Amino acid sequence: MASARTRILCTVGPACASVAALGGLLAAGAGGLRINGAHTPVGEVGGWVRRIRDAARREGVAAAVLLDLPGTKLRVGRLAEPAGLWLAPGAVVALVARARGAGPAEVPVRPFGPLAGLGPGARVLLDDGRIEVEVRRVRAGRLDGRVVRGGRLATGKGVDAPGRALGGRVPTAHDRRLLAAGLAAGIDLVALSFVRRGAEVRALRRALGAAGRPDVPIVAKVERVEACERLPEILAEADAALVARGDLGVDAGPERVPALQREIVRAAGGAGRPVLLATELLESMIERARPTRAEVSDVAHAVLEGVDAVMLSGETAVGRDPARVVRTLDGLLREAEQDPLAPYAGGHAVPPGAGAAGDDAHVARAAVELATRAGAFAIAVYTRSGASAVRLSKERPRAQIRAFVPDAATVRRLALAWGVRSERLGSAGARRPEAIAARLRADPAFEAGRPAVLVMGGPDDPAGSTRLIRLLYP
């Protein structure tokens, strides 16, 4: 059975550290695997990439490897208790500017700087807002407070002061060290956390260029209100966006997340950028065998809103049965994609990419319209970078999107593009249209009498342009 058109990105971790376990995720329907730089030492990045590549070869699939740079997020340092601290409501606790805590009432925070200006009465949220501390007393490098909402706190969890601007710029020095390790290992995409303006994406682009890899796509993670206020400039610089609902909910408040999610998805669609959705999609399945009804509805609404890919975090990194989670999510996505309200071209909903402008976007839209009217089973495109296939995917055709590309790296990058089935074509040169047509003619749907649409650049068109459409009949 074919996987869902909405793609699945899985975070790797202790629960799927072996090649066999990684292969299980890919066999279950994952299109890509995420290395979380917030919890992965620089020296371990290369090992993860090698194991993912081994797993993909064993399964005979293309798997995108995304390195997620942690940015400026404040995190809990190493706690005194390896099992974590239990912070009971009403308990006294100290937030301190150290890398390691000294006792059960002390939470180290790194970096501490953004908290230094807080005063009595301020709120500090820990672990995506699950734990809340009210500041009572301020001293140099230390905030004494009282636990308002308690829970168990683990090393590495996030720390946030809602509404307070973060210090520093991204990518950070640590981001750059992780990036160097990832590029040396051969990552396919990179995500930048806590983006607040387009200039930060450009800085990462310059770093990629300096490393000789300007082609690596950048995913801008939107997780602060100030990023939502600058979406146009961020989307103009990034190749894709990710709605990081955990930190966004902490900064904006959980009640604002649904509206902000829709705003980001619509803006990305209008800019012709893929958009990913993350945080607590199937959180209950970290421990349980079945998702909650609320989680099922959340996944379905993501499809109906026009999300291109969804990302699992703890569900696959530390969950009891990561492959089962992926199979469950893939089934939920496939079912939602059959909904009459799912945003397909020619349907009731406006396609997510309908606002994208430019000649290539217009050609992609025309190709999808032709495929819809002609009842084509596939739209085929030759693309060097994958950009033309992404443009087609943003128009949400019901026909297959068949992308023919020159190298394995582009095949892997397109593993996270909605509805795109990509394969290497090789050096067909001037006979490329005929080579693509030959592969399409071998498809049973073509043999049954359904046509296909070819989208390609003309002989006099500049590199990277897609301006010709050809209808191929049996």
C-alpha positions as MATLAB code, in Angstrom:
seq = 'MASARTRILCTVGPACASVAALGGLLAAGAGGLRINGAHTPVGEVGGWVRRIRDAARREGVAAAVLLDLPGTKLRVGRLAEPAGLWLAPGAVVALVARARGAGPAEVPVRPFGPLAGLGPGARVLLDDGRIEVEVRRVRAGRLDGRVVRGGRLATGKGVDAPGRALGGRVPTAHDRRLLAAGLAAGIDLVALSFVRRGAEVRALRRALGAAGRPDVPIVAKVERVEACERLPEILAEADAALVARGDLGVDAGPERVPALQREIVRAAGGAGRPVLLATELLESMIERARPTRAEVSDVAHAVLEGVDAVMLSGETAVGRDPARVVRTLDGLLREAEQDPLAPYAGGHAVPPGAGAAGDDAHVARAAVELATRAGAFAIAVYTRSGASAVRLSKERPRAQIRAFVPDAATVRRLALAWGVRSERLGSAGARRPEAIAARLRADPAFEAGRPAVLVMGGPDDPAGSTRLIRLLYP';
ca = [
       0.000    0.000    0.000;
       1.320    3.446   -0.937;
       2.288    5.801    1.870;
       0.381    9.001    2.559;
       1.034   12.002    0.360;
       1.555   14.099    3.483;
       5.080   13.134    4.467;
       6.363   11.975    7.845;
       9.577   13.163    9.500;
      10.757   11.197   12.561;
      13.122   12.363   15.279;
      15.817    9.817   16.083;
      16.925    8.948   19.590;
      17.598    6.086   22.007;
      14.426    4.219   21.011;
      15.556    3.857   17.392;
      19.343    3.974   17.608;
      20.057    0.734   15.726;
      20.107    0.348   11.950;
      17.279   -2.190   12.249;
      15.091    0.201   14.251;
      15.781    3.067   11.830;
      14.860    0.776    8.965;
      11.616   -0.017   10.759;
      10.695    3.673   10.718;
      11.360    3.921    6.991;
       9.455    0.726    6.233;
       6.494    2.054    8.231;
       6.222    5.166    6.062;
       8.764    7.761    7.226;
      10.179    9.914    4.448;
      12.871   11.560    6.539;
      14.701   11.355    9.854;
      15.580   14.311   12.082;
      18.714   14.619   14.177;
      17.897   16.944   17.069;
      20.991   19.052   17.652;
      19.698   20.118   21.066;
      20.258   16.586   22.366;
      22.984   15.306   20.038;
      26.670   16.032   20.729;
      28.651   17.276   17.753;
      30.727   14.107   17.719;
      27.662   11.873   17.328;
      26.121   13.548   14.283;
      28.227   11.591   11.782;
      27.322    8.274   13.379;
      23.619    8.996   13.117;
      23.923    9.916    9.438;
      25.849    6.710    8.674;
      23.288    4.512   10.414;
      20.407    6.261    8.640;
      22.109    5.747    5.275;
      22.694    2.063    6.090;
      19.048    1.651    7.073;
      17.832    3.332    3.882;
      20.018    1.089    1.714;
      18.702   -2.021    3.455;
      15.103   -0.900    2.916;
      15.757    0.244   -0.648;
      14.297    3.720   -0.055;
      15.437    7.328   -0.159;
      15.451    8.980    3.261;
      16.008   12.675    3.872;
      18.307   13.477    6.802;
      17.487   16.773    8.507;
      19.825   18.310   11.076;
      17.920   20.547   13.488;
      20.142   23.305   14.888;
      19.034   24.273   18.433;
      19.544   28.045   18.173;
      19.224   30.237   21.255;
      16.769   28.177   23.263;
      17.273   28.229   27.028;
      17.546   24.723   28.475;
      17.823   22.989   31.807;
      21.430   22.029   32.497;
      22.535   18.798   34.102;
      20.398   18.153   37.163;
      21.775   16.766   40.402;
      19.452   13.760   40.135;
      19.937   11.663   36.949;
      16.274   10.607   37.034;
      15.182   14.262   37.121;
      13.712   16.518   39.781;
      10.191   16.329   41.106;
       8.994   19.902   41.577;
       5.900   19.877   43.776;
       3.420   22.769   43.703;
       4.335   25.293   46.378;
       7.948   24.113   46.620;
      10.818   26.587   46.697;
      13.232   26.300   43.779;
      16.196   28.291   42.475;
      17.034   28.885   38.817;
      20.790   29.337   38.625;
      23.371   30.386   36.030;
      25.356   27.148   36.112;
      25.781   24.134   33.859;
      25.120   21.675   36.689;
      22.703   21.774   39.613;
      23.891   21.325   43.182;
      20.795   19.826   44.794;
      17.108   18.898   44.534;
      15.964   22.515   44.845;
      18.244   23.920   42.164;
      17.615   24.084   38.396;
      20.629   25.098   36.288;
      19.766   27.120   33.178;
      21.964   27.689   30.127;
      22.301   30.313   28.817;
      20.988   32.289   31.760;
      21.289   35.785   30.275;
      17.706   36.267   28.996;
      16.386   35.529   32.515;
      18.670   38.025   34.234;
      16.314   40.975   33.725;
      13.262   39.322   35.259;
      11.783   40.744   38.441;
       9.566   39.463   41.261;
       6.226   38.215   39.975;
       7.574   37.132   36.565;
       6.693   33.666   35.254;
       9.231   31.115   34.059;
       7.942   28.070   32.185;
       9.797   24.764   32.025;
       9.355   21.749   29.730;
       7.097   23.396   27.108;
       5.042   25.088   29.821;
       4.200   21.947   31.787;
       5.920   23.392   34.870;
       5.532   26.999   36.012;
       7.681   28.909   38.496;
       6.880   32.359   39.887;
       9.930   34.501   40.618;
      10.037   35.731   44.221;
      13.572   37.081   44.635;
      16.322   38.155   42.219;
      20.045   37.857   42.868;
      23.091   37.883   40.589;
      22.956   34.711   38.499;
      20.029   33.358   40.516;
      16.233   33.562   40.615;
      14.498   32.234   43.719;
      10.935   31.205   43.070;
       7.922   29.126   43.997;
       6.509   26.281   41.932;
       2.998   27.186   40.759;
       2.432   24.183   38.497;
       4.558   21.170   39.267;
       5.848   18.042   37.591;
       8.962   15.988   36.952;
      11.744   17.939   35.239;
      14.474   16.301   33.187;
      17.882   17.518   32.023;
      17.777   19.298   28.655;
      14.159   20.478   28.815;
      13.270   23.950   27.581;
      13.080   27.108   29.689;
      11.094   30.181   28.655;
       9.932   33.529   29.975;
       6.786   34.228   27.898;
       6.912   37.425   25.887;
      10.547   38.137   26.696;
      12.890   38.621   23.737;
      15.676   36.090   23.415;
      19.245   37.274   23.495;
      21.790   36.528   20.800;
      21.415   35.718   17.114;
      21.089   32.492   15.189;
      22.905   30.531   13.974;
      24.927   30.414   17.188;
      28.539   29.278   17.502;
      27.290   25.871   18.629;
      24.920   25.754   15.642;
      27.893   26.306   13.351;
      29.865   23.453   14.936;
      26.901   21.125   14.515;
      26.429   22.313   10.954;
      30.058   21.579   10.069;
      29.700   18.048   11.412;
      26.435   17.536    9.584;
      27.740   18.799    6.258;
      30.815   16.584    6.554;
      28.515   13.604    7.123;
      26.257   14.500    4.188;
      22.985   15.810    5.646;
      20.229   16.687    3.155;
      18.423   19.559    4.924;
      19.037   21.854    7.883;
      16.500   23.422   10.248;
      17.221   26.672   12.089;
      15.545   27.137   15.460;
      14.226   30.397   16.915;
      14.366   32.320   13.664;
      13.125   35.876   14.183;
      14.017   37.641   10.928;
      15.062   36.935    7.370;
      18.633   38.115    8.024;
      19.212   35.092   10.267;
      18.248   32.717    7.462;
      20.606   34.589    5.143;
      23.404   34.148    7.686;
      22.888   30.401    7.637;
      22.793   30.483    3.818;
      26.175   32.234    3.822;
      27.567   29.577    6.150;
      26.356   26.860    3.778;
      27.933   28.669    0.844;
      31.228   29.060    2.675;
      31.212   25.303    3.313;
      30.626   24.614   -0.379;
      27.032   23.396    0.129;
      24.759   26.304   -0.870;
      22.245   23.818   -2.264;
      21.207   22.430    1.153;
      17.601   23.560    1.806;
      16.890   25.555    4.966;
      13.801   24.961    7.097;
      12.936   28.006    9.244;
      11.330   26.986   12.535;
       8.601   29.416   13.574;
       8.341   29.297   17.356;
       8.164   32.907   18.539;
       5.498   35.573   18.090;
       8.078   37.937   16.644;
       8.733   35.383   13.869;
       5.013   35.300   13.057;
       5.109   39.061   12.692;
       7.918   38.754   10.106;
       6.693   35.745    8.139;
       7.001   37.320    4.653;
      10.682   38.186    5.052;
      11.487   34.819    6.661;
       9.661   32.827    3.968;
      11.378   34.860    1.256;
      14.741   33.588    2.507;
      13.927   30.036    3.659;
      13.125   26.963    1.557;
      10.471   25.686    3.973;
       8.848   26.527    7.318;
       8.130   24.444   10.383;
       5.355   25.261   12.857;
       6.994   24.405   16.185;
       3.899   24.421   18.363;
       5.644   23.624   21.647;
       7.735   26.749   21.972;
       5.192   28.810   20.046;
       2.558   27.847   22.598;
       4.845   28.800   25.465;
       5.637   32.201   23.968;
       2.172   33.096   22.652;
      -0.021   31.060   24.993;
      -1.667   27.772   23.976;
      -4.979   29.430   23.129;
      -3.345   31.331   20.238;
      -1.614   28.351   18.641;
      -4.469   27.149   16.348;
      -4.869   30.578   14.742;
      -1.109   31.082   14.417;
      -0.776   27.605   12.901;
      -3.337   28.456   10.204;
      -1.631   31.793    9.565;
       1.774   30.155    9.055;
       0.377   27.419    6.798;
      -1.455   29.977    4.643;
       1.598   32.248    4.423;
       3.866   29.357    3.427;
       1.357   28.275    0.791;
       1.171   31.760   -0.634;
       4.964   31.895   -0.819;
       5.131   28.471   -2.472;
       7.063   27.015    0.476;
       6.466   23.583    2.033;
       5.335   23.733    5.653;
       5.898   21.123    8.349;
       3.943   20.727   11.580;
       5.484   19.544   14.850;
       4.833   18.909   18.546;
       2.602   16.374   20.295;
       0.988   14.902   17.205;
       0.739   11.453   18.819;
       2.307   12.245   22.193;
       0.222    9.651   24.048;
       1.804    6.896   21.940;
       5.132    7.409   23.686;
       3.610    5.035   26.250;
       0.316    3.834   24.776;
      -0.527    1.605   21.804;
      -3.312    3.837   20.476;
      -3.644    7.603   19.983;
      -6.282    9.709   21.692;
      -9.285   10.956   19.735;
      -7.997   14.508   20.124;
      -4.689   13.505   18.511;
      -6.509   11.815   15.630;
      -8.497   15.004   15.021;
      -5.341   17.106   15.207;
      -3.671   15.025   12.486;
      -6.753   15.182   10.265;
      -7.030   18.955   10.616;
      -3.358   19.309    9.674;
      -4.134   17.595    6.362;
      -7.233   19.716    5.776;
      -5.262   22.912    6.461;
      -2.708   21.977    3.792;
       0.350   20.919    5.789;
       3.005   19.247    3.598;
       4.694   17.122    6.267;
       4.317   16.271    9.945;
       7.108   15.667   12.437;
       7.213   13.190   15.298;
       9.478   13.989   18.249;
       9.464   11.999   21.488;
       7.092    9.465   19.913;
       9.955    7.993   17.879;
      12.999    9.265   19.801;
      12.093    7.735   23.173;
       8.743    5.994   22.647;
       7.978    2.352   23.355;
       7.217    1.359   19.750;
       8.412    3.966   17.222;
       7.525    1.944   14.111;
       3.972    1.423   15.347;
       3.598    5.182   15.816;
       4.696    5.812   12.222;
       2.317    3.162   10.848;
      -0.519    4.682   12.857;
       0.262    8.205   11.677;
       0.560    7.096    8.058;
      -2.874    5.475    8.261;
      -4.418    8.581    9.807;
      -2.915   10.776    7.090;
      -4.112    8.520    4.271;
      -7.628    8.495    5.676;
      -7.693   12.297    6.047;
      -6.462   12.711    2.480;
      -9.625   10.942    1.286;
     -11.835   13.519    3.005;
     -13.935   15.530    0.513;
     -12.624   18.711    2.148;
      -8.963   17.777    1.661;
      -7.324   20.556   -0.377;
      -6.874   19.112   -3.860;
      -6.790   21.131   -7.075;
     -10.275   21.448   -8.502;
     -11.883   20.665   -5.145;
     -13.744   22.809   -2.650;
     -10.645   24.134   -0.895;
      -8.222   26.603   -2.455;
      -4.878   24.833   -3.073;
      -2.233   25.917   -0.548;
       0.081   27.194   -3.301;
      -2.544   29.225   -5.115;
      -0.976   32.527   -4.095;
       2.520   31.766   -5.398;
       3.554   34.040   -8.286;
       6.124   33.868  -11.070;
       6.261   32.164  -14.468;
       7.215   28.762  -13.046;
       4.317   28.850  -10.585;
       1.901   29.749  -13.372;
       3.182   26.868  -15.510;
       2.843   24.444  -12.595;
      -0.728   25.625  -12.010;
      -1.555   25.197  -15.698;
      -0.064   21.687  -15.734;
      -2.197   20.682  -12.769;
      -5.301   22.128  -14.428;
      -4.542   20.184  -17.624;
      -3.970   16.967  -15.668;
      -7.262   17.446  -13.838;
      -9.274   18.046  -17.009;
      -7.589   15.274  -18.985;
      -7.834   12.723  -16.180;
      -4.058   12.202  -16.239;
      -2.620    9.626  -13.874;
       0.676   11.496  -13.442;
       2.458   14.809  -13.872;
       6.111   14.238  -14.648;
       8.857   16.829  -14.293;
      12.616   16.821  -14.710;
      14.179   18.939  -11.972;
      17.796   19.472  -10.995;
      17.181   21.055   -7.602;
      13.703   19.708   -6.834;
      12.137   23.191   -6.890;
       9.836   22.449   -9.838;
       8.499   19.335   -8.120;
       7.816   21.354   -4.971;
       5.894   23.934   -7.029;
       3.712   21.163   -8.421;
       3.156   19.669   -4.972;
       1.953   23.016   -3.596;
      -0.844   22.939   -6.204;
      -2.089   19.620   -4.740;
      -2.869   17.636   -7.913;
      -4.806   14.406   -7.606;
      -2.479   12.927  -10.221;
       0.843   11.449   -9.105;
       3.818   13.790   -9.144;
       6.736   11.969  -10.769;
       9.999   13.848  -10.360;
      13.007   12.764  -12.417;
      16.271   14.089  -11.010;
      19.985   13.794  -11.821;
      21.366   12.686   -8.445;
      20.585   10.795   -5.242;
      20.834   13.921   -3.071;
      17.849   15.517   -4.826;
      15.901   12.259   -4.546;
      16.438   12.338   -0.782;
      15.466   16.009   -0.413;
      12.197   15.385   -2.207;
      11.340   12.602    0.247;
       9.709   15.320    2.389;
       7.787   17.012   -0.458;
       4.036   16.391   -0.400;
       2.989   13.699   -2.880;
       6.257   13.610   -4.842;
       7.626   10.295   -6.085;
      11.172   10.919   -7.269;
      13.730    8.786   -9.108;
      17.073    9.239  -10.819;
      17.059    9.553  -14.570;
      20.756    9.647  -15.339;
      22.383   11.479  -18.224;
      19.622   11.337  -20.860;
      20.736   14.703  -22.262;
      18.754   15.926  -25.244;
      16.667   12.750  -25.200;
      15.420   13.422  -21.685;
      11.721   13.934  -22.670;
      11.735   10.624  -24.532;
      13.390    8.860  -21.598;
      10.752   10.201  -19.188;
       7.963    9.277  -21.573;
       9.318    5.741  -21.819;
       9.147    5.321  -18.048;
       5.618    6.703  -17.903;
       4.487    4.363  -20.711;
       5.572    1.419  -18.586;
       3.078    2.375  -15.853;
      -0.072    0.173  -15.753;
      -2.273    3.308  -15.572;
      -0.880    4.507  -18.901;
      -1.359    1.089  -20.435;
      -4.987    1.224  -19.258;
      -5.574    4.336  -21.369;
      -4.956    7.284  -19.035;
      -2.665   10.089  -20.257;
       0.212   11.790  -18.486;
       1.428   15.394  -18.413;
       5.093   16.287  -18.893;
       6.474   19.572  -17.517;
       9.944   20.614  -18.587;
      12.238   23.458  -19.541;
      12.560   24.426  -23.185;
      15.858   24.225  -25.103;
      16.318   28.007  -24.945;
      15.081   28.480  -21.368;
      17.540   29.460  -18.604;
      18.617   26.764  -16.184;
      16.077   26.078  -13.472;
      13.055   27.316  -15.419;
      10.046   25.157  -16.240;
       7.946   26.585  -19.049;
       6.777   23.801  -21.379;
       3.822   21.455  -20.924;
       3.225   18.353  -23.034;
       0.247   15.991  -22.914;
       1.278   12.394  -23.486;
      -1.461   10.024  -24.702;
      -1.277    6.211  -24.823;
];
